[in-house]
Amino acid sequence: MSKKILGALFGAGLAAMALSTGAFAADQKLAEFHVEMNGGCDSCHKDGSPSADGEYEFEQCQGCHGGLADMDAVHKPHDGMLKCADCHAPHDMNVGQRPTCEACHDDGRTPEKILGK
């Protein structure tokens, strides 16, 4: 009986991994993914329209993902200097796509090097 339960749990785990956001949204823009997940442009933009300075959208990012100071070593040094969309261009980047450091830094750094991966 316990083998059946373990088998069912394993199968459920595989199904969950197959249906994860990375599995089905890889060719989808970040903005499209957020619209579908949260119900429209209002999930990121006040009244569905971009703000002039991006501050409102930055607050929305932090509301779900946390502040830069609370994140990993790639994000912490940018706290107080950048907004999420400065690197994670939501209307241009696909889900799962990682920004590169070379847009601003020319010393060969990468997120993987910073995180020691």
Phi, psi and omega in degrees: 000318181293331176294324178294318179295314178298319178297319179294318179295319178298315178298319178295321178295317177297319179297319179297319179294321181293331182262008180294162182302323180293331182283323185251354185243012186301328180262018183252139177294148178306317182298317179298319179299315180293323178298313180294322183286321188249359173088045172117175181296336179297343179294336179240328185248136177294126182057023176078004182241142179298142175281160183294323185252356180078001184293318180300314180297321178299319178297323179294319177301311183294330179298326180262320189258349183091167180279159180301323181294339182265000185264193184285180185296339177288322186273322187307316182295344182268356181301129180084353182246326185231161171253158183308315184291348176297327180250318183263074183297098190296334180269354182243333185262148177274158175303133179086347179283134181255136177291156177259157180280340188292347176298329180241333185246135180247027182255013177083007180289149176222159176303322181297319179294318182295319182276354178073031180265000000 
